[in-house]
Amino acid sequence: MRDWELRPASVADVEAVAELRAVVLRADLERLGRYDEQRVRQRLRDGFAPTHTWVIEVGGAFAGCVSLRPAEDAQWLEHFYLAPHLQRSGIGAAVLRGLLEQCDRDGSLVRLNVLQGSPARRLYERHGFTVETEDPVDVFMVRKPS
C-alpha cells in the first residue's frame, strides 16, 4: 500500500472531486444507461459538503475523497472515490476501515448506496455492510456498529 493521508476538504476541492466522480462512475453509469457527462459532475457540485468530506492524498497529490454525513438515524458514507490507478491497492479498504472504527466508537449505524453491479459493493460487503433495499439503479446498504 502506498503512503496516503486524509485531509479536510475545502470548497476549492469541488472540481477535482467532480471530475474524479465522472471518471470513476462512468463505466457503471454507462452500463446502467444513466451516464450524462454534465449531470454526473453537477450532482456532485450540488451536494458537495466540505464540512463532512475528506480528501485522500497519495504522495501529497489528490487521489480521492470520502464523505461521512450525519443524518437522523445514521452516518451516510458518500462520495467515496479513489483514482482508478490506485484502486485495489488497499488504500480504499484502509480509509473505510478507519471511518468505520470511528463509527463503531460512536455507536453509529452507517448507510450507503452503491450502483447496481459496481465492484465497490464487494468492498462494502467485506466490511460488514448488508443489503437493505435495492432498485434497478441503486443498492442501499447498512452496517451496524460492532
C-alpha positions as CSV (number, residue, x, y, z in Angstrom):
1,M,0.0,0.0,0.0
2,R,1.3,3.4,-0.9
3,D,1.6,6.2,1.7
4,W,-1.6,8.1,1.9
5,E,-3.3,10.6,4.2
6,L,-6.6,12.2,4.8
7,R,-7.1,16.0,5.0
8,P,-10.3,18.0,5.5
9,A,-11.8,19.0,2.2
10,S,-12.4,22.6,1.2
11,V,-14.7,24.4,-1.3
12,A,-11.7,24.6,-3.6
13,D,-11.7,20.8,-3.9
14,V,-15.1,20.6,-5.6
15,E,-14.0,20.5,-9.2
16,A,-11.3,17.9,-8.6
17,V,-13.9,15.7,-6.8
18,A,-16.5,16.3,-9.5
19,E,-14.0,15.2,-12.2
20,L,-12.9,12.1,-10.3
21,R,-16.6,11.2,-9.8
22,A,-17.2,11.4,-13.5
23,V,-14.2,9.1,-14.3
24,V,-14.9,6.6,-11.5
25,L,-18.6,6.2,-12.1
26,R,-18.6,6.4,-15.9
27,A,-18.5,2.6,-16.7
28,D,-21.2,1.7,-14.2
29,L,-23.4,4.6,-15.3
30,E,-23.0,3.7,-18.9
31,R,-23.8,0.1,-18.3
32,L,-27.0,1.2,-16.5
33,G,-27.8,3.7,-19.3
34,R,-27.6,6.6,-16.9
35,Y,-24.3,8.4,-17.9
36,D,-24.7,12.1,-18.6
37,E,-21.3,14.0,-18.8
38,Q,-22.7,17.2,-17.3
39,R,-25.1,15.7,-14.8
40,V,-22.6,13.4,-13.2
41,R,-20.4,16.4,-12.3
42,Q,-23.3,18.7,-11.4
43,R,-24.9,16.3,-9.0
44,L,-21.6,16.3,-7.1
45,R,-21.3,20.1,-7.1
46,D,-24.9,20.4,-5.9
47,G,-24.4,18.1,-2.9
48,F,-20.7,18.8,-2.0
49,A,-20.4,19.4,1.7
50,P,-16.7,20.0,2.6
51,T,-17.6,20.0,6.3
52,H,-18.2,16.3,6.1
53,T,-15.7,15.4,3.4
54,W,-12.0,14.4,3.4
55,V,-9.6,14.4,0.6
56,I,-7.4,11.3,0.1
57,E,-3.8,12.3,-0.8
58,V,-1.1,10.0,-2.0
59,G,2.4,11.4,-2.1
60,G,0.9,14.8,-1.4
61,A,-1.3,14.7,-4.5
62,F,-5.1,14.5,-4.8
63,A,-6.1,10.8,-5.1
64,G,-9.7,10.6,-3.9
65,C,-12.3,11.6,-1.4
66,V,-14.9,10.3,1.0
67,S,-17.8,11.9,3.0
68,L,-19.4,10.8,6.2
69,R,-22.6,12.8,6.5
70,P,-24.6,12.7,9.8
71,A,-28.3,12.0,9.4
72,E,-31.1,11.4,11.9
73,D,-30.6,7.7,12.4
74,A,-27.1,7.0,10.9
75,Q,-24.0,8.3,9.2
76,W,-24.1,8.3,5.4
77,L,-21.0,7.2,3.6
78,E,-21.0,9.1,0.4
79,H,-18.7,10.3,-2.4
80,F,-16.1,7.6,-1.8
81,Y,-14.0,7.8,-4.9
82,L,-10.4,6.7,-5.5
83,A,-8.4,7.3,-8.7
84,P,-8.6,4.2,-10.9
85,H,-4.8,3.6,-10.8
86,L,-4.9,3.4,-7.0
87,Q,-7.9,1.1,-6.8
88,R,-7.2,-2.4,-5.4
89,S,-4.1,-1.1,-3.7
90,G,-5.5,-1.3,-0.2
91,I,-5.9,2.4,0.2
92,G,-9.7,2.4,-0.1
93,A,-10.0,-0.5,2.4
94,A,-7.8,1.3,4.9
95,V,-9.7,4.6,4.6
96,L,-13.0,2.7,5.0
97,R,-11.7,0.7,8.0
98,G,-10.7,4.0,9.7
99,L,-14.1,5.6,9.2
100,L,-15.9,2.5,10.4
101,E,-13.8,2.3,13.5
102,Q,-14.8,5.9,14.3
103,C,-18.5,5.0,13.7
104,D,-18.1,1.9,15.9
105,R,-16.7,4.0,18.8
106,D,-19.7,6.4,18.4
107,G,-22.2,3.5,18.1
108,S,-23.3,4.8,14.7
109,L,-25.2,2.9,12.1
110,V,-23.7,3.6,8.6
111,R,-25.7,3.7,5.4
112,L,-24.6,4.0,1.8
113,N,-25.8,3.3,-1.7
114,V,-23.8,1.8,-4.5
115,L,-24.7,1.4,-8.1
116,Q,-26.0,-2.0,-9.2
117,G,-23.2,-4.2,-10.5
118,S,-20.4,-2.0,-9.1
119,P,-17.3,-3.8,-7.9
120,A,-17.3,-1.5,-4.9
121,R,-20.2,-3.5,-3.4
122,R,-17.7,-6.3,-2.6
123,L,-15.5,-3.9,-0.6
124,Y,-18.6,-2.8,1.4
125,E,-19.7,-6.4,2.0
126,R,-16.2,-7.4,3.2
127,H,-16.6,-4.6,5.8
128,G,-19.9,-5.8,7.2
129,F,-22.4,-3.9,5.0
130,T,-25.6,-5.8,4.1
131,V,-28.3,-5.0,1.6
132,E,-31.2,-3.2,3.0
133,T,-33.1,-2.4,-0.2
134,E,-32.4,-2.1,-3.9
135,D,-33.9,-0.7,-7.1
136,P,-32.9,-1.1,-10.8
137,V,-30.1,1.5,-10.3
138,D,-29.0,1.5,-6.7
139,V,-28.3,-0.9,-3.9
140,F,-28.8,0.6,-0.4
141,M,-26.7,-1.0,2.3
142,V,-26.4,-0.7,6.0
143,R,-23.8,-1.6,8.6
144,K,-24.5,-1.9,12.3
145,P,-21.8,-0.8,14.8
146,S,-19.7,-3.7,16.1
